[in-house]
């Protein structure tokens, strides 16, 4: 048996937390995501855990998301591959969150693109300070995906933003997420793919 992709499950969990909804992520291994579950709960997101599913309930921008600090660590610590997505969630939080990247250098390529959407993020080396903005949504913009995880953070930001977000260079996204457009559309998101 091949285990399910914990990063894909985590990305969808963060997307629901940011955009709002009540979603069951089936056929996943919640015990492979202990640090994400902990951080989502600290942020005020309701997380139900089953043997092979996660249920995420969130009001999105209609509820105050608490600012939560994250430090990436090797498994079972917080995954570096969910850092960009969590940063997108924290742009809508109440307060300032600190994201410290300990695994890879140059892992904040998504920050400039989130800033195009109105995010207030400052970088100092391997640390980013995210000043959340409760009640003020990010604004849709034309942004560019620079890598796989950065692209998924832009999708999450776009789902939570007001207006239209266009993401170029989505080939990064497509290599890591099977049918992400279909899955998000199936959950009610207004998402589509256009030829670049």
C-alpha positions as CSV (number, residue, x, y, z in Angstrom):
1,X,0.0,0.0,0.0
2,X,1.3,3.4,-0.9
3,X,0.5,6.0,1.8
4,X,-1.5,9.1,0.9
5,X,0.2,12.4,0.3
6,X,0.2,14.3,3.6
7,X,1.2,17.5,1.9
8,X,-1.8,17.4,-0.5
9,X,-4.2,16.7,2.4
10,X,-2.6,19.5,4.4
11,X,-2.9,21.9,1.5
12,X,-6.6,21.3,1.2
13,X,-7.1,21.6,5.0
14,X,-5.4,25.0,5.0
15,X,-7.4,26.0,1.9
16,X,-10.7,25.2,3.8
17,X,-9.4,27.1,6.9
18,X,-8.7,30.2,4.7
19,X,-11.7,30.2,2.4
20,X,-14.3,28.7,4.8
21,X,-16.4,25.6,4.6
22,X,-17.0,22.2,6.1
23,X,-15.0,19.6,4.3
24,X,-14.0,16.0,4.9
25,X,-10.6,15.1,3.5
26,X,-11.0,11.4,3.0
27,X,-8.4,8.7,2.5
28,X,-5.6,10.5,4.3
29,X,-3.5,9.7,7.3
30,X,-4.2,12.3,10.0
31,X,-1.5,10.8,12.3
32,X,1.0,12.0,9.6
33,X,0.0,15.6,10.2
34,X,0.1,16.1,13.9
35,X,1.9,19.5,13.8
36,X,-0.5,20.9,11.2
37,X,-3.6,19.8,13.2
38,X,-2.1,21.4,16.3
39,X,-1.4,24.7,14.4
40,X,-4.9,24.8,12.8
41,X,-6.5,24.3,16.2
42,X,-4.3,27.0,17.7
43,X,-5.6,29.3,15.0
44,X,-9.2,28.5,16.0
45,X,-10.0,26.2,13.2
46,X,-12.2,23.2,14.1
47,X,-10.5,20.0,13.2
48,X,-12.1,16.5,13.6
49,X,-9.8,13.5,13.2
50,X,-10.9,10.1,12.1
51,X,-8.8,7.0,11.3
52,X,-8.5,7.9,7.6
53,X,-10.0,11.4,7.4
54,X,-9.8,15.0,8.5
55,X,-12.8,17.2,8.8
56,X,-12.1,20.9,8.7
57,X,-14.8,23.5,9.6
58,X,-14.1,27.2,9.2
59,X,-16.0,30.4,8.6
60,X,-13.0,31.7,6.6
61,X,-12.8,35.5,6.7
62,X,-16.1,35.6,8.7
63,X,-14.3,34.3,11.8
64,X,-11.2,35.7,13.5
65,X,-8.3,33.4,12.8
66,X,-5.7,33.6,15.6
67,X,-2.1,34.4,14.6
68,X,0.1,31.3,15.1
69,X,3.9,31.0,14.9
70,X,5.4,28.2,12.8
71,X,8.9,26.8,12.7
72,X,9.6,24.2,10.0
73,X,11.2,21.0,11.3
74,X,11.9,17.5,10.0
75,X,9.0,15.0,10.4
76,X,7.0,14.9,12.7
77,X,7.6,18.6,13.1
78,X,5.9,21.2,11.0
79,X,6.5,20.4,7.3
80,X,8.5,22.9,5.2
81,X,6.2,21.9,2.3
82,X,3.2,23.4,4.1
83,X,5.0,26.6,5.2
84,X,3.9,28.8,2.2
85,X,0.3,27.6,2.5
86,X,0.1,28.4,6.2
87,X,1.6,31.8,5.6
88,X,-1.3,32.5,3.1
89,X,-3.7,31.5,5.9
90,X,-1.9,33.8,8.4
91,X,-2.4,36.9,6.2
92,X,-6.0,36.9,7.4
93,X,-5.2,36.3,11.1
94,X,-5.7,38.6,14.1
95,X,-2.2,39.6,15.0
96,X,1.4,38.9,13.9
97,X,2.7,35.4,13.2
98,X,6.3,34.5,12.8
99,X,7.3,31.9,10.3
100,X,10.8,30.5,10.7
101,X,12.2,28.3,7.9
102,X,14.9,25.9,9.1
103,X,14.9,23.4,6.3
104,X,15.6,25.2,3.0
105,X,17.1,28.5,2.0
106,X,15.2,30.8,-0.4
107,X,11.9,29.3,0.7
108,X,10.0,32.6,0.7
109,X,9.7,33.1,-3.0
110,X,5.9,33.3,-2.6
111,X,6.1,36.4,-0.3
112,X,6.5,39.0,-3.1
113,X,3.4,37.5,-4.8
114,X,1.3,37.5,-1.6
115,X,2.4,41.2,-1.2
116,X,1.0,41.9,-4.6
117,X,-2.4,40.8,-3.2
118,X,-2.0,43.2,-0.2
119,X,-0.3,40.9,2.4
120,X,1.8,42.6,5.0
121,X,4.9,40.4,5.3
122,X,8.5,41.3,6.2
123,X,11.4,39.0,5.7
124,X,14.6,38.9,7.7
125,X,16.8,36.0,6.6
126,X,15.0,32.8,7.2
127,X,12.2,34.4,9.2
128,X,9.0,36.1,8.0
129,X,6.7,38.3,10.1
130,X,3.1,38.1,8.8
131,X,0.9,40.9,10.0
132,X,-2.6,39.6,9.7
133,X,-5.5,41.8,8.7
134,X,-8.9,40.7,10.1
135,X,-11.8,42.2,8.2
136,X,-9.6,43.3,5.3
137,X,-9.3,40.6,2.6
138,X,-6.4,40.2,0.3
139,X,-7.2,41.6,-3.2
140,X,-7.1,39.4,-6.3
141,X,-4.2,40.2,-8.6
142,X,-2.1,38.7,-11.3
143,X,0.6,36.6,-9.6
144,X,3.3,34.2,-10.7
145,X,4.0,30.8,-9.3
146,X,7.7,30.2,-8.6
147,X,7.6,26.7,-7.3
148,X,5.2,24.0,-6.3
149,X,4.4,25.0,-2.7
150,X,4.4,28.7,-3.6
151,X,1.8,28.1,-6.2
152,X,-0.5,26.3,-3.8
153,X,-0.1,29.2,-1.4
154,X,-1.3,31.6,-4.2
155,X,-4.3,29.4,-4.8
156,X,-5.2,29.6,-1.1
157,X,-4.7,33.3,-1.0
158,X,-6.8,33.7,-4.2
159,X,-9.7,31.6,-2.6
160,X,-9.7,33.9,0.4
161,X,-9.2,37.1,-1.5
162,X,-11.8,39.5,-2.9
163,X,-11.8,39.8,-6.7
164,X,-10.2,37.6,-9.3
165,X,-6.7,36.1,-8.9
166,X,-4.8,35.0,-12.0
167,X,-1.9,32.6,-11.4
168,X,0.7,32.1,-14.2
169,X,3.1,29.3,-14.5
170,X,0.7,26.8,-13.0
171,X,2.8,23.9,-14.4
172,X,4.4,24.0,-10.9
173,X,1.0,23.3,-9.4
174,X,0.0,20.6,-11.8
175,X,3.1,18.5,-11.0
176,X,2.2,18.2,-7.3
177,X,-1.6,18.2,-7.2
178,X,-3.7,15.8,-9.2
179,X,-6.7,17.6,-10.6
180,X,-6.6,20.5,-8.1
181,X,-9.0,22.5,-10.3
182,X,-11.6,19.7,-10.4
183,X,-11.3,19.0,-6.6
184,X,-11.6,22.7,-5.6
185,X,-14.5,23.2,-8.1
186,X,-16.2,20.2,-6.6
187,X,-16.1,21.9,-3.2
188,X,-17.7,25.0,-4.6
189,X,-14.7,27.2,-5.4
190,X,-14.9,29.3,-8.6
191,X,-11.6,28.1,-10.2
192,X,-10.7,27.3,-13.8
193,X,-7.7,26.8,-16.0
194,X,-6.9,28.9,-19.0
195,X,-4.2,28.2,-21.6
196,X,-1.2,30.3,-20.9
